[in-house]
Amino acid sequence: MYRDGKPTAVILDISEYEELLERAEDLEDLRALKRMRERPLRFRSLSDVLADCSPSDVSDFAARDARPSPRVRRSSRSRC
């Protein structure tokens, strides 16, 4: 569609539109991956991670492993 001789809109089949959206999302993901690969990797030791956890968080892990149920609620403030 044109207005004043300039393109202003496009009419696409919905499947073509969805394909364009998917390609745009894929491109965004690839750009994010490229940025991540440019940064050096940083690893933390288990002792450092556990040091950031409160004792109750660590006991929650032990309790979770001892229970057969996969549903365990942890505090939203916990980083563990």
Phi and psi restraints in degrees (value plus and minus 20) as a CYANA .aco file:
   2 TYR   PHI    -143.6  -103.6
   2 TYR   PSI     128.8   168.8
   3 ARG   PHI    -156.5  -116.5
   3 ARG   PSI     104.5   144.5
   4 ASP   PHI      35.2    75.2
   4 ASP   PSI      16.8    56.8
   5 GLY   PHI      57.5    97.5
   5 GLY   PSI     -13.3    26.7
   6 LYS   PHI    -138.3   -98.3
   6 LYS   PSI     122.8   162.8
   7 PRO   PHI     -85.4   -45.4
   7 PRO   PSI     112.4   152.4
   8 THR   PHI    -144.4  -104.4
   8 THR   PSI     -40.0     0.0
   9 ALA   PHI    -175.8  -135.8
   9 ALA   PSI     141.3   181.3
  10 VAL   PHI    -153.5  -113.5
  10 VAL   PSI     120.1   160.1
  11 ILE   PHI    -128.6   -88.6
  11 ILE   PSI     100.8   140.8
  12 LEU   PHI    -145.5  -105.5
  12 LEU   PSI     131.4   171.4
  13 ASP   PHI     -84.3   -44.3
  13 ASP   PSI     123.3   163.3
  14 ILE   PHI     -77.8   -37.8
  14 ILE   PSI     -56.6   -16.6
  15 SER   PHI     -86.3   -46.3
  15 SER   PSI     -56.6   -16.6
  16 GLU   PHI     -87.2   -47.2
  16 GLU   PSI     -60.6   -20.6
  17 TYR   PHI     -82.0   -42.0
  17 TYR   PSI     -65.1   -25.1
  18 GLU   PHI     -82.9   -42.9
  18 GLU   PSI     -58.0   -18.0
  19 GLU   PHI     -84.1   -44.1
  19 GLU   PSI     -61.7   -21.7
  20 LEU   PHI     -82.7   -42.7
  20 LEU   PSI     -62.7   -22.7
  21 LEU   PHI     -81.8   -41.8
  21 LEU   PSI     -62.9   -22.9
  22 GLU   PHI     -83.3   -43.3
  22 GLU   PSI     -62.8   -22.8
  23 ARG   PHI     -83.9   -43.9
  23 ARG   PSI     -59.9   -19.9
  24 ALA   PHI     -83.5   -43.5
  24 ALA   PSI     -61.8   -21.8
  25 GLU   PHI     -84.7   -44.7
  25 GLU   PSI     -61.1   -21.1
  26 ASP   PHI     -82.2   -42.2
  26 ASP   PSI     -62.0   -22.0
  27 LEU   PHI     -83.2   -43.2
  27 LEU   PSI     -61.2   -21.2
  28 GLU   PHI     -82.5   -42.5
  28 GLU   PSI     -61.9   -21.9
  29 ASP   PHI     -83.2   -43.2
  29 ASP   PSI     -61.6   -21.6
  30 LEU   PHI     -84.7   -44.7
  30 LEU   PSI     -59.1   -19.1
  31 ARG   PHI     -85.2   -45.2
  31 ARG   PSI     -61.0   -21.0
  32 ALA   PHI     -84.3   -44.3
  32 ALA   PSI     -61.4   -21.4
  33 LEU   PHI     -82.4   -42.4
  33 LEU   PSI     -61.8   -21.8
  34 LYS   PHI     -81.8   -41.8
  34 LYS   PSI     -62.8   -22.8
  35 ARG   PHI     -83.6   -43.6
  35 ARG   PSI     -60.2   -20.2
  36 MET   PHI     -84.3   -44.3
  36 MET   PSI     -59.1   -19.1
  37 ARG   PHI     -90.5   -50.5
  37 ARG   PSI     -41.9    -1.9
  38 GLU   PHI     -96.5   -56.5
  38 GLU   PSI     -42.2    -2.2
  39 ARG   PHI    -107.4   -67.4
  39 ARG   PSI     126.6   166.6
  40 PRO   PHI     -89.1   -49.1
  40 PRO   PSI     127.4   167.4
  41 LEU   PHI     -95.2   -55.2
  41 LEU   PSI     121.5   161.5
  42 ARG   PHI    -145.4  -105.4
  42 ARG   PSI     107.6   147.6
  43 PHE   PHI    -137.4   -97.4
  43 PHE   PSI     131.3   171.3
  44 ARG   PHI    -139.9   -99.9
  44 ARG   PSI     123.3   163.3
  45 SER   PHI     -94.5   -54.5
  45 SER   PSI     137.6   177.6
  46 LEU   PHI     -78.8   -38.8
  46 LEU   PSI     -59.3   -19.3
  47 SER   PHI     -84.1   -44.1
  47 SER   PSI     -55.9   -15.9
  48 ASP   PHI     -86.9   -46.9
  48 ASP   PSI     -61.3   -21.3
  49 VAL   PHI     -84.2   -44.2
  49 VAL   PSI     -65.9   -25.9
  50 LEU   PHI     -86.6   -46.6
  50 LEU   PSI     -50.6   -10.6
  51 ALA   PHI     -86.4   -46.4
  51 ALA   PSI     -49.0    -9.0
  52 ASP   PHI     -97.8   -57.8
  52 ASP   PSI     -33.4     6.6
  53 CYS   PHI    -112.4   -72.4
  53 CYS   PSI     126.4   166.4
  54 SER   PHI     -98.0   -58.0
  54 SER   PSI     140.1   180.1
  55 PRO   PHI     -77.5   -37.5
  55 PRO   PSI     -53.2   -13.2
  56 SER   PHI     -87.0   -47.0
  56 SER   PSI     -53.4   -13.4
  57 ASP   PHI     -83.8   -43.8
  57 ASP   PSI     -63.0   -23.0
  58 VAL   PHI     -85.0   -45.0
  58 VAL   PSI     -61.6   -21.6
  59 SER   PHI     -87.9   -47.9
  59 SER   PSI     -50.3   -10.3
  60 ASP   PHI     -82.5   -42.5
  60 ASP   PSI     -59.5   -19.5
  61 PHE   PHI     -82.2   -42.2
  61 PHE   PSI     -65.6   -25.6
  62 ALA   PHI     -83.8   -43.8
  62 ALA   PSI     -62.2   -22.2
  63 ALA   PHI     -85.4   -45.4
  63 ALA   PSI     -59.9   -19.9
  64 ARG   PHI     -82.9   -42.9
  64 ARG   PSI     -62.8   -22.8
  65 ASP   PHI     -86.8   -46.8
  65 ASP   PSI     -46.7    -6.7
  66 ALA   PHI    -102.4   -62.4
  66 ALA   PSI     -40.9    -0.9
  67 ARG   PHI    -113.0   -73.0
  67 ARG   PSI     123.8   163.8
  68 PRO   PHI     -96.8   -56.8
  68 PRO   PSI     -40.2    -0.2
  69 SER   PHI     -96.5   -56.5
  69 SER   PSI     113.3   153.3
  70 PRO   PHI     -97.7   -57.7
  70 PRO   PSI     -29.0    11.0
  71 ARG   PHI    -109.1   -69.1
  71 ARG   PSI      90.1   130.1
  72 VAL   PHI    -153.7  -113.7
  72 VAL   PSI     107.9   147.9
  73 ARG   PHI    -119.2   -79.2
  73 ARG   PSI     108.2   148.2
  74 ARG   PHI    -134.0   -94.0
  74 ARG   PSI     139.1   179.1
  75 SER   PHI     -82.0   -42.0
  75 SER   PSI     118.5   158.5
  76 SER   PHI     -90.3   -50.3
  76 SER   PSI     -37.1     2.9
  77 ARG   PHI    -103.4   -63.4
  77 ARG   PSI     -35.3     4.7
  78 SER   PHI     -92.9   -52.9
  78 SER   PSI     119.2   159.2
  79 ARG   PHI    -115.1   -75.1
  79 ARG   PSI     -17.8    22.2
